[in-house]
Amino acid sequence: MDSQLNTRTIVKVVSASSTQDGAGVKLKRVIGQSALRHLDPFLMLDEFGADDPNDYLAGFPSHPHRGFQTVTYMLEGKMQHKDSEGNHGVIEKGGIQWMNAGKGIIHEEMPQHSDKPLHGFQLWVNLPASEKMSPPDYQDIQADQVPVIINANTEVKLLAGHYLGQTGPVSTQTVEPLFLDITFNDDDEITIPLPSEHNGFVYCYQQQVEISGQPFEKGQLAVLSNGQRVVIKGGSNAKCIVVAAAPLNEPIVQYGPFVMNTEAQIQQAIADFQAGRLTI
């Protein structure tokens, strides 16, 4: 088969939309806005960060989740988290937290003062119906646990999944996620293998990158076609994340921080939260 048929192209480019969330944190919403409501199994992608602490220090006070996983990846700064299960910790530069909200959890995420401006991502990943009521848990992963792979002049941080014979530290097998953070140190081109049936995207967060001759810029996300690989070109110090996972192909019924398969399940989640039994 012609290798070009197996190489992914861009089917849609989406620009981030400025908004606020939590207690007024300014951020850019990429997935979860009108131009791209979902990309199965991805429910939301936010890029957060600002130079002015007044734009983010109010943070994300106590709020519930049920039915999906949240992923927080820090590029700069520090984020403290606490939850109703007694877990707490701080995610720092280069670290990632992969939280399974499962049947329910109440948590808060509060930016901390730092000599660096806050910058990072939050990704919401849907759970299959069979795991929506699973016990909540966390993986808190520090930067030194993340493999850094140098491919030609390009640095690839492997947060989840597999790349060039190495495996990322995120252990969840739900939707078989791949999460890469890529920095081009010179004009270069790299190839990322992907399972052909997985949905995927590339989000540029510094300068400009190119896929199959089509460039896109900082603050833009490229939805990828099907295929077994994606080839990405970037100039010096261009940066992007590459994320892919198996689609669930199940109904999505969402009410804010609750994501289930039916309206009745959403009503039950609301009732459980109001009665104080979300995590029971």
N, C-alpha and C positions, 0 to 999 in steps of 0.2 A: 504494500500500500504506500502511496506517496506520502512522505513524511510531512509535507505541507498540510495534508488533510488532518494530521494529528496535532498540529500546532495551533494553539488557541489564538483567537483574534479578539478585538474589542467589539462587543455588541451594543454597549451604551456607556456614555460618559456622564457622570453625575457630579455636579458641583456642590460642595458643602454649603449648608444653610446656617447662618448665624442665629443663635437662640440662647436661651438661658434655662437652667434646670437647677434642681435642689433649692438652695436658699438664695438663688440669684447668680449662680456661677455662669460666666459667659463661656460659651463653647460653640463648636461647629458640628452640626448634625449632618451625617452623610447617609447612613441607612436609618430608616425610621421617619423620613420626611416625605412630602408629597411626591417628589420625583423618584423615590425608590423606597416604597413602604417596607418591603421585606426582600431578602434574597435567601431563600430557604437553604439552610436552617438559621440564617443570620437575621435577627430581629432589629438590631440597632448597632450603629457605629458612631461614636462621638469622638472628636478630637478636642481635648480641653487644654487650657493653658493661657497664660497672660503674663506680661511683665509686671503689671500692677497688682499687688496682693489684694487690693480692694475688689478686684474682679473675680476672686476665687476663694478667699479665706472663709467666707460664710459656709462653704462646703455643701455636703449632702447629708443633712440631719436624718435622724431615725426614720426609716421607711421600710415597708415590707416587700417581699418578692415571693412568688410561687411559680413553678412550672418551667424554669429555664436556668441557664448558667450565665453568670456575669464574669467578664474577663477585664481586669484592670492592668494596663502595662504602662510603666512610668519611663518616660524619656529623660525628664529632669524633675527635681524636687522630691517631696515626700508626701505620702498620703497615709493617714492613720485610719484604721478600721476597727470597729467593735460590733458585736452582734448579740442577739438574744440567747445564743447558745454559750456565751461566755468567752468566745474567741476574741482576740485582739492582737494587733500588730501594726507594723509600719512597712509600707511598700516604698522602696527607694529607687533611685535612678538605675535603670536596667533590669529591675525586678518585675515580676508578674504575679498576679493573684488570679487563680481560676477557682471561682466559687460555684458550687452546685447548690442553688436555692432549693431545688426539689420540692418537697411538700410544704415548705414555708420557712422563712427566716425574716427577722427584723434586724436591720443593720444600719450603720452610719459610716460615711466616708468623709473624713475631714482633712483638708490640706494642712500641712505644717509649715511654719516659717522656715525658710532656707535661704542660703546665699545664692541660689539659682532660681530663676523663674519656673513656675509650675508648667509642665508639659507632659501629656500622655494621651492614652486612648482608653475608652471603655467600649467593649463589644458585648452584645447580648447574643447568646447561642441557644436556640430552642432545644427542648428535650422531647424525645419521642413519648407518645402516650403511656407506654409501659414504664417510663421512668419519672413521670411528672410528680409522683408522690413518693419519690425516693428520699432517704434521709439526707439532710443538708450536710455539706462538708466543704472544706477549703484545701487548696494547695497554695501556700505562700512560698514563692521561689525567688531567691536572691540572684543578683546579677552574676555572681561567680558560679552559679549552677547552670547557666545558659551557655551551651556550646557556641563558640565563634569560629566560623569556617571561612578561610580566605580562599576565594576562587578567583584566580588571576589577580586583578587589582580591586576586587570587590569583597566587602566584608558582609557575611551573612550570619545574623544571630538566629539560632534555631530554638524557638520558644516551644513549639509543639509540632509533632509529626516527625517525618524522616527526610533527610537531605544528605546526599553524598555519603551514605553509609553510616551516618550518625542519627541519633534519636534525641529529640527535645525532652526537657524535664517534665512537661505536663503529661500526667499519666492517664487522663480520662480517655476512654475508648469510644464514648458516645460521639457519634457523627464523625469519628476518625479525623480530628482537625489537623490542619497544617497552619502554622503561624510563623512567618519569617519577617525579620526586620533587616532591610538591605541598605547598605551605604556604598555608593560607587566612589572609589578613590581616584579614579581616572576615567577617561572615556572608555567604556567597557560594555560588554554584552554577556549576559549569563542565561542559562537555561534551567528552568525549574520543572522537574517532572511532577505531574499531577495525575491522580486517578481520573480516567476519562469521564466517569459518571458524577464526579464531584463538582458542585458549584464553587466558583472562586471569583476573587476580585483583587485588584491592585490599587492601593491608595497612595498617592504621592504627597508627601508632607514637607518636602524641601526641593526647590528648583523644578526640574522637569525630567520625566522619563518617557520612553517610547516603547510601544508594543506593535509589532507588524507594521512598522512605518507610520503609525499614528501616535503623535505626541500628546501628552496631557500634563497638566501643571500642578503645582502646589495647591492643595485644597480640592483636587478632583479625584474621583474614583472611577476606575474602569471595570465594568462588569465583563467577565470573560465568557467566550463561547466554550463549547465542549471541546475536549481534546486531551492529549496525553502529556502536553508540555506547554509552558509559556516562556517565550524568549523576551527578555527585558533589556533595553539599552538605557544607559544613563551617563551623563557627564560627571565631571569631578564634583564630589560632595552632594550629588543628588541622592535623595533618600525616599524609600517607599516601604510599605508593608505588603506582604502577599499572604492572603488568607483563603483557605479552601476547606470544604467539608462535604460530607454526604448529605444530600437533601432528604428530608423526612417524608415529604409528600403527604402530609396530614393536615387536617383543618386547623387554622389558627384563629382563636378567639382571644382578643387582648383587651384588657381593661387596665390601663396604666401599668403597674408593676406585677400584674397577674396575667399569665399567658397559658391558656388551656386549650382544649379541643372543642368544648361546647359551652353554650351560654349558661347552662345549669351548673357547670363546674366553676364558672366565674362567679356566679351568685353564691356558691358554697364558699369560695375563697374569701369573698367580701364578708360573709356571715362569720366565718372562722376568725377573720382579722378583728371584726367588731366585737366578738365575744372573747378575744384574748387567747384563742386556741390555735393560732396559725401554725405553730411549730409542734403541736401535740399530735 
